[in-house]
């Protein structure tokens, strides 16, 4: 059964009057008479069976019923206005606000923005370095490129890239303090971009968990940890997406061939209603096309890397207490 809704015009009169706290100002905004606004509000009150305003001289004040109704009505009108704006928004002109993981924004997206700007010179970008899930529903943000497990609800999303993790270090540091085996990491500072889980995963695969007791710094995010590695402050975990340019430019080197999958992935995420906005679709298409081109230009394996055999998981013998 269809939900019974109040008529649209009385709702418009109610919202404008509540916003201005004045029948006269509401009438001016809607280009009708003072009497018409008063009539529409009375019709709405009769339809709902409650009083929405208290009149005090020339001004009006919301009753508790009116205060309860106003947020829903305002939100509905804002949604209609936003949808109308998106429908009339030019496909290749206007403003676009993007929230992106800081490391990905700085190290991967920014160097490639030239191609987007060349294709769409009339689109004005606002780029926000963030991985805050609240950005997905923020009305001022059009689309997000975030790192996570894809568990965001009530939104459109598409996996953009998985990634592999591996140690990276500056050429200067590794020349001064060579890294020939995993054990040589004990002479270096571990730079963490998270709470330590990623280094734990890599060291477990390299049979080097005892090295976790060494010197370490927690730097908040992957961007800061990678930058610290570039400046020779220690060994960070780079990834196959954001570290690729730095490796190609020789600012970092990857001393080991062993890599491990990251726990999460990069996703393109936006509110459901933004998915159909032409300007958002242009950006999403560009983002996936750039990733495809980057994958096609992926660097060959770096010569001189130290090969490490991934530690095999222990095999439990059924019916026995020992584990081999």
N, C-alpha and C positions, 0 to 999 in steps of 0.2 A: 504494500500500500504506500502510495506517495505521501511524503511528509507534507503536512499543511503548513504553509508559510504565510506570514502577513503580506499584504500588498507592498510592492516596491516603493511607490511614491510616499506613503506614510513613513516608511523606514528611512528614506532619504531626508524627509523633513525632521524626523526625530534625531538623526545623527548630526545634522547641521545645527539644529537648535542646541543640542547637548554640547557640541564643540564650542559654539559661540556663547552659550548661556544667554541667548537673546533670540526672541522670535523675529525681531526686525532684521538683525544681521543674517539670520538664516534665510529670510525672505529675499534679501538682496543677493545673497550668494546663488540661490536657486532661481532667481529672476521671476518670482511670483509675489503676490501680495501678502501682507501680514495676516490677513484673514484666511488666506488659503493655507498657510503654514499651521495656523491654529486649528483649522478644520481637519487637516491631515493628522495632526497629533491626537485630536479627540477621537478620530476614527480608529487610530491604532490602539488607543487606550480601551475603547469599546471592544475591539476585536480580541484583545488580550485579557480583558476583564480586570485590569489593574491600572493604577494611576502612575504615570511615568514622571511627571514634573510637579513641583510646587511653585506657584507663582508668587513672587514678592515684588510688587511694584512693576518696574519695567524689566526686571530680570527673572529668570527661571532657574530652578535648582532641581537636580535629579532626585527622585525618591529612591529608596533602596531597590525597588523593582527596576527603575530606570538605570541605576548604576550597574545592576547585574546584566541588563540587556546590552548596554552600550559597547563593551569590548567585543562581543561577538559580531555586532552590526558593523563596527568600525573595521574589524579584521576582514569581514566579507567584502566590504566596499574597497578596501586596500587591495585585496586579492584580485578583484575584478579590474581595478585600475592598472595593476601590474601586468595582468595577462593581456589587457588591451594594448599597453605600451609595448610588450614583447611582440605582439602580432604586427604592430606597425613599425617596429624597429628595423632599420635597414640591415640587410644581411652582412654587408661589408663596410659598415661605418658605425660610429658610435663609441661607447665605452664598454670595456670588458674588465671585470675584476676577477683575479685568479689567486687562490690560496694554494701555496705549494710548499712541500717539505723543504726546509732551508738548504740542506746540502744539494738536493736535486735542482733547486732554483739557481743557486750560485754556480754550481759546477757543471751542470748539464744543460739546463734550459737557457740561461742567460747567454752563453756563447752562441746559441742557435737562433736567438730572437731576430737576428738580421733578416733571415728568410721570411719570417712571419711579417715583419714590418714592410719588407719589399712587396709581398703579395697583397697586404691589406694596409696601405698607408693611412687610411682614414679611420682605423680602429685605434682608440686610445687605451692603452693598457694600464691597469693598476695591479702590481704584483706584490703579494703579501707573503713573506716567509713565515710559514706556520704549518703545523701538523695537528692543530686543535680541531677535534671532531665537531665542535660547536660551529665552526665555519661553514659546515655543510648546509646548515639551515639558516645561516645569517642572511638577512635580506639584501645586504650590501655586497655580497659575494656571489658571483655567477657560477663559478666552477672551481673544484678543488682537485689537486693532484696530491694524494696523501698516501702515507705508508701505514699499512695495517692488515688486519686479517679478513677484511671484507664483511664484517658483521654489522655495519651501519644499517639501520632500518629505515623504512619509508623514504627511500631515495633511489635514484638511478646510479648505477655504478658499472664499471667495466675494468677488468684487470688490464693494466698497461704494461707491467713488466715484473718478472721475478728477478732475483739477483743472487749472486754468489759472493761470499765474503772471503777475503784473503789478506794477509799482512802486507802493509806498504810502509816504505821508509824512504827518507831522502837519500840521494846518491852520496852527498857529503858525509852523512852520518855512517852509512854502511861502509864507505871507504876508510873512515877513521876507526870504526869498530866492526870488522867484518862479521857477516852472518853466514856461516857455512853449514850449520846444522840447526835443528830446533833448539838444541841445548844452548846455542850462542845467544838466544833471546834472553837468557838470564842476565846478560851484561847490558840489557837495554831497559828503558822505561816503557811500560805498557800504557797506551793511550786509549781510554774507553769513551765511546760515544753513547753508551747506554749504562745499564746497571751492572754490567759485567758478563751477562749471559752470552753475548756473541763471542767474546774471546774464549769463554769456557767451552763453547761448542767447537771452536776451531782447535783449541789445545787438546780437547778430548780426542778429536779425529787424528791429531798428530802425535798422540801418546805423550803429551807434555803437560798434564794437569798439575804436576808439582810446581811448574813455573808460575802458577797463579799467585804464589806467595811473594813474588818479586815486587819491585818498585812499580807503582801505577798511579795514574791520575784519571779522575772521572771528569770529563769536560762537557757534559750536558747533552751534546748531540753529535751526529756524525760529521757535520760541517766543521765544527770547532776541532774535533779530533783529527780530521784530515788536514786542516790548515796547520795544526801543531806539528803533524808529521812532516809537512812540506818545509817547515822552518827548523827541522832537525831536533825536535824536542822528544822524540821517541818513536815507537812503532805503533801504528794504528791499524785497524781493520778497514781496508777499503772495500768497495763493492764493484761489481762488474758494470754498473751504470755510471755512478758519479765519479769514480776514480779513473775512468778510461781516458779522458782528455789529459789529466795530469800525468798519467803513465806515458801517453803518446808524446807529450812535450818534454819528457825527461825530468819533470819536477819530482816524481816519485818513481821508485822501482818496486817490483814485487819479487822478493827473494825466493819464494817457494812456489811450487806448482800446485800445491794442495789448496783447494777451496771448498767451502761448505755452503749449503743453501741457507739463505737468511730465513728467519722464522716467519716473516711476513712478506708482503709484496706491495708494489706501487699500484694504486688504483686511481682512475679518473672518476670523480663522484660529483653529483650535483642534485639539487632538488628536482623532483619529478617534473614540475612545471617548467623548469629551465631547460630540460633536455631538448625541447622542440624549438627553442629560440635559435634563429638562424646564425646569429653571431657566435653563440656557444658551440653550435655544430661545426662552424668553420674552425674554431680553435681546437676542438677535439679531433677533427679530421687531420689538422696540421700536426698535432702532437703525435698521433699514431704514425703518420707518414714519416716524420722525422725519426721516430724510433726505428722504423723499418729500414730507413736509409742508414742509420747508425749501425744497426746490426749487420747490414750488408758490407759496411766498411770496417767491421771489427778487426782489430789488430791480430796478427799472427802471434802464436805463443812466444814469449820473450826468451831469447837465447840466454843460457847461463842460469836459469832458475834451478833451484835445488829440488830434485824430485823426492816426494815423500809418499810412502805407501800408506793409504788410509788405514787406520787401525780397524781391524776386523772386530765386530761385536762378539762377545763371548758366547759360546754355544753351550746351552744347558743340556746335560745328558739326562734323558728321561729315566726316572727310576733310580737315579744316583744323586748323592749329595754334592759331589764335586762339580765344579764348572771349569771347562777347559777354555 
